[in-house]
Amino acid sequence: MNRFYFNKSNRAALFFAMTLLPSGIAYSQSKKDTVAKENKIDEVVVIGYGTQRKEAVTGSVATVKGDALREVPSANITQALQGRTAGVDISQTSTKPGAAMQIRIRGTRSLTGDNNPLIVLDGIPFVGSLGDISSSDIKSIDILKDASATAIYGSRGANGVILVTTNRGAKGQKPRFTYNTFTGVQTLFSKYPMMDGPKFAQLRAYAIPAGNKTPLYSNGADENNSVNTDWQSLYYKPAMMTSHDVGVAGGTEGGNYNVGLSYFKQNALIPIQSYERFALRMAIDQQVGSIFKFGFTTNTNYSISQGNGVNPGAVLGYSPIANPYNADGSPKRVMSTAGGIDQSWIYTRKSLEGLGEKYIDETKAFASYNNLYGEASLPIKGLKYRLNIGLDFRTSNSGNYTGVGVFNTNPLGPSAAGRGNNQTYHWVLENLLTYDRTFGKHKINAVGLYSAEGNKYTSSYMSAKNVPADFFQYYNLGQSPQADITVRPEDQVYWKTGLLSAMGRIMYTYDNKYMLTATLRADGSSRLAPGNKWHTYPALSLGWNVTNESFMQNIKVINLLKFRAGWGQTSNQAVEPYSTMGRFNVAPYNFGNAGSTGIYGNQPPNPNLGWEYSKTQNYGLDFGILNNRITGSVEYYKTHTFDLLTQKSLPATSGWSSIVSNVAETENKGLEVSLNGVIFDNPDGFTWEAGVNFYTNKNKILSLASGTQRDINNSWFVGHNINSLYDYQYIGLWQADDPYQNILEPGTAADVIGSIKVLYTGGYNADGTPVRAIGPDDRQIFDTAPKFQGGFNMRFAYKNFELSTVGAFQHGGILVSTIYGSASYLNRLTGRGNNVDVDYWTEDNTGAYFPRPGRHLSGDNPKYSSTLAMFDASYLKLRTITLGYNVNKDFLKDLKISSLRIYFTVTNPVVLFSPYHKFSGMDPEPNSFGNENQAVSGYQSRQLVIGTNNPSTRNYLMGLNLTF
């Protein structure tokens, strides 16, 4: 079975997804509102520094309504966004409670710079993450994808823009109270597929080196072949998750308000790990007279993460034939395995929960995001001035303490502690002048902006050993002996940056048929050297609403047909602060008998460092048919990014090995299709809404420094995507009758037969024999990106009942599961520690996929075993299934309740068409960065892999939405 090559049966995933029809990117939770909203021509979307009728939008903008987000109960709204929007790839980076997710809009552009999109909260650039915002507070999320849409935000919007609009009260609205809550249990989606006791004992007995008669490893003092310990069962436990959100909103004739509080807590399946968040939000708008309007918005939250350093990695490697208990039934502290070679401190739920003050690892974070504005209507009709002031502050304090002997095979191992803190200060000042008028068939909207923005960041960390007592934990490291206190220069960080900007945008519409949007923005960044600080970039987009042409009036079946085209340039200030000045490192050293501190150059200055630029073309078609029962869009884009920052080699005579320069280029292009549909619509009977979005992204590197075609250290290759892998290609196992084994893979047949066979790419002699052995030149470049991906949703309603589901799919690409490769030490096939349960080669099982245990090793692993980590990344997942009931309004009238909805949700319930899931039983989505949770290195940090992080969960939640 070759799991790397794509299985033709995976085409069923596409067929299944496409039959679901249209993508419910934005549909109403209310049965009666759906068709009305789809038919409403004047639906408004947020486009940045204003709004625009959806009919008149010329850029690439996608909208996700708050009601749609709340269909996926979660701690982080990015989980609810997964699969909702074409061209927006949202991936797990960790399965720990409260973990952030990675967002990429239309691919990855920069090699070394930031690829995260700009988040704008209620009109102000946001320095927090989407996880800082409660889903109950969101009215809508608008995603700007192409340069003609993002150029208005300049260099900050180079990777796309996510506009978050929160709920506000309405003028003249009586106070309305809302309460949204859900509580449920998280269960294990699947265990890591490790061997049980009998299988491991059999593996160890068979792992005999060639020419030997005894296995590589014998049983240790705590191992016995009659024992069968399931270490994961001693570690995992179902965990609770709960959320409560209360709010009150209302208004007078002159203003409105919205105030809310929320609380969320999630425990992990693994012990002593949890995430807890408290949040306060408030929004006030007030009209003063007929000219002035003022407002204030604040989002403040406090979170606590516990047990950040705990993961199941060590537990997975424990020998299943080792007994965790002493003869008297008491738990062991340490066990000896593999013939006494390995001594391990025993991690179980009981051992960790029993540590008390002897172990703590926590992070406490506080953030306050504030936006004030004042608006004045000027004497000229349609002309307004607005002042936006954003003031944000974030601080995070982390601390860890490990007591004497904890996690140490030596019961007297020294205690250790560390403490870190960081602060982010952010402010922005924006002056906006807008002019909005309609003259007959002509509609003009013009915006002028002048803004200033500043960021300051400080961070520090110190550590100590031999803390005098457990109760000190990490709070007073100064009590430790002075010689045991460490303050490293590289752990103390300070930087400060500023950005000045000027922008002008004009949107013109003629007769609701022809539309033009033109933007010009200039940014000046303090990160760059004089002469390169400023750059001005334009954007232009055009639209033609064919529907409003006279020749379309008699074609009743088509309700919307609009063509869009756009071009624009953006830039990315990817330069690290002060990089143009060079960089020095500080190093302590001994000078004779005295300690001293030295300074040495780490990076030469480059006053020519500049912006990373992107030019984007976008072509779109929007349509609606059958009285807008089916609506959608098709888009094609191409983004060329150049002057990318990367290391350029220097001659040795310069005294430096390399210098950071603007030298590389990348390209992203793709197709996006989004469909929305109402298949059945009977407000008093059966309603069926369904949808799908589908997109491709082809990413590749066009050039590297100095004409280099390959940067093997960074796994960058011209003509291939940024996240490519560079490795040998698995083609099977060596068999006894394979020709040229002694040439291609030198070694005795006894050692080589049954080992991994990889592709040979060299030449052949005249007699047909290979000219050389397999070596580094035979490594291949593997593009990891999927061929296409997308999401889908359906909603069925009958009277007061509703059933909805949200899902996602992906076809092709490469999934790296390090537990099967060499990086995690879980597939060594030597019998030293527990092994992933695999079908390995034996004399009676020569058709196996995995190699013979104990033979042809490279270090601690089978030679070429990194090739075993690559799997087909295809899958189709149902992310949530929700059954809800809307309590009859006649019944609620007597209780003076406006609405009450009760629902039950299952998250992560089903995985289909996934070769990896079929093979391992595990969730096919990544859960770690490439350099995280690994025993040895091998993958870039930017690559997302399946590692030994927290296991995925399947959650069962009960909730209600109450309004009165």
Stockholm file with secondary structure:
# STOCKHOLM 1.0

chainA/1-964         MNRFYFNKSNRAALFFAMTLLPSGIAYSQSKKDTVAKENKIDEVVVIGYGTQRKEAVTGSVATVKGDALREVPSANITQALQGRTAGVDISQTSTKPGAAMQIRIRGTRSLTGDNNPLIVLDGIPFVGSLGDISSSDIKSIDILKDASATAIYGSRGANGVILVTTNRGAKGQKPRFTYNTFTGVQTLFSKYPMMDGPKFAQLRAYAIPAGNKTPLYSNGADENNSVNTDWQSLYYKPAMMTSHDVGVAGGTEGGNYNVGLSYFKQNALIPIQSYERFALRMAIDQQVGSIFKFGFTTNTNYSISQGNGVNPGAVLGYSPIANPYNADGSPKRVMSTAGGIDQSWIYTRKSLEGLGEKYIDETKAFASYNNLYGEASLPIKGLKYRLNIGLDFRTSNSGNYTGVGVFNTNPLGPSAAGRGNNQTYHWVLENLLTYDRTFGKHKINAVGLYSAEGNKYTSSYMSAKNVPADFFQYYNLGQSPQADITVRPEDQVYWKTGLLSAMGRIMYTYDNKYMLTATLRADGSSRLAPGNKWHTYPALSLGWNVTNESFMQNIKVINLLKFRAGWGQTSNQAVEPYSTMGRFNVAPYNFGNAGSTGIYGNQPPNPNLGWEYSKTQNYGLDFGILNNRITGSVEYYKTHTFDLLTQKSLPATSGWSSIVSNVAETENKGLEVSLNGVIFDNPDGFTWEAGVNFYTNKNKILSLASGTQRDINNSWFVGHNINSLYDYQYIGLWQADDPYQNILEPGTAADVIGSIKVLYTGGYNADGTPVRAIGPDDRQIFDTAPKFQGGFNMRFAYKNFELSTVGAFQHGGILVSTIYGSASYLNRLTGRGNNVDVDYWTEDNTGAYFPRPGRHLSGDNPKYSSTLAMFDASYLKLRTITLGYNVNKDFLKDLKISSLRIYFTVTNPVVLFSPYHKFSGMDPEPNSFGNENQAVSGYQSRQLVIGTNNPSTRNYLMGLNLTF
#=GR chainA/1-964 SS CCSSSCCGGGHHHHHHHHTTCSCCSSCCSSTTTHHHHHHCTTCEEECSSSEEEGGGCCSCEEEEEHHHHTTSCCSSHHHHHTTTSTTEEEEESCCSTTCCEEEEESSCCCSSSCCCCEEEETTEEECSCGGGSCGGGEEEEEEECSHHHHGGGGGGGTTCEEEEEECCCCTTCCCEEEEEEEEEEEEESCCCCBCCHHHHHHHHHHCCCTTCSSCSCCCCTTBCTTCCCCTTTTTCCCEEEEEEEEEEEEECSSEEEEEEEEEEEEECSSTTCEEEEEEEEEEEEEEETTTEEEEEEEEEEEEEEECTTCCSHHHHTSCTTBCSBCTTSCBCSEEEEGGGTEEEECCCHHHHHTCGGGEEEEEEEEEEEEEEEEEEECSSTTEEEEEEEEEEEEEEEEEEEECTTTTCSSTTCCCEEEEEEEEEEEEEEEEEEEEEEEETTEEEEEEEEEEEEEEEEEEEEEEEECCSCGGGTTTCGGGSCGGGEECCGGGCEEEEEEEEEEEEEEEEEETTTEEEEEEEEEEEETTSCTTTSEEEEEEEEEEEEGGGSGGGTTCTTEEEEEEEEEEEEEEECCSCTTGGGCEEEEEEEEETTEEEEEEEEEECCCTTCCCEEEEEEEEEEEEEETTTTEEEEEEEEEEEEEEEEEEEECCGGGTCSEEEEEEEEEEEEEEEEEEEEEEECCTTSEEEEEEEEEECCEEEEEECGGGCSEEGGGTEEBTSCTTCEEECCEEEECCTTCTTHHHHSCSCHHHHTTSEEECCCSCBCTTSCBSSCCCGGGCEEECCCCSEEEEEEEEEEETTEEEEEEEEEEESCEEEBTTTSSSSSSCCCSSSSCCBCCCBCBTTBTTCSBCCTTSSEETTEETTGGGGGEEECCEEEEEEEEEEEECCHHHHHTTTCSEEEEEEEEEEEEEESCHHHHHHCSCSSCCEETTSSCSSCCSCTTSEEBCSSCCCEEEEEEEEEEEC
#=GC SS_cons         CCSSSCCGGGHHHHHHHHTTCSCCSSCCSSTTTHHHHHHCTTCEEECSSSEEEGGGCCSCEEEEEHHHHTTSCCSSHHHHHTTTSTTEEEEESCCSTTCCEEEEESSCCCSSSCCCCEEEETTEEECSCGGGSCGGGEEEEEEECSHHHHGGGGGGGTTCEEEEEECCCCTTCCCEEEEEEEEEEEEESCCCCBCCHHHHHHHHHHCCCTTCSSCSCCCCTTBCTTCCCCTTTTTCCCEEEEEEEEEEEEECSSEEEEEEEEEEEEECSSTTCEEEEEEEEEEEEEEETTTEEEEEEEEEEEEEEECTTCCSHHHHTSCTTBCSBCTTSCBCSEEEEGGGTEEEECCCHHHHHTCGGGEEEEEEEEEEEEEEEEEEECSSTTEEEEEEEEEEEEEEEEEEEECTTTTCSSTTCCCEEEEEEEEEEEEEEEEEEEEEEEETTEEEEEEEEEEEEEEEEEEEEEEEECCSCGGGTTTCGGGSCGGGEECCGGGCEEEEEEEEEEEEEEEEEETTTEEEEEEEEEEEETTSCTTTSEEEEEEEEEEEEGGGSGGGTTCTTEEEEEEEEEEEEEEECCSCTTGGGCEEEEEEEEETTEEEEEEEEEECCCTTCCCEEEEEEEEEEEEEETTTTEEEEEEEEEEEEEEEEEEEECCGGGTCSEEEEEEEEEEEEEEEEEEEEEEECCTTSEEEEEEEEEECCEEEEEECGGGCSEEGGGTEEBTSCTTCEEECCEEEECCTTCTTHHHHSCSCHHHHTTSEEECCCSCBCTTSCBSSCCCGGGCEEECCCCSEEEEEEEEEEETTEEEEEEEEEEESCEEEBTTTSSSSSSCCCSSSSCCBCCCBCBTTBTTCSBCCTTSSEETTEETTGGGGGEEECCEEEEEEEEEEEECCHHHHHTTTCSEEEEEEEEEEEEEESCHHHHHHCSCSSCCEETTSSCSSCCSCTTSEEBCSSCCCEEEEEEEEEEEC
//
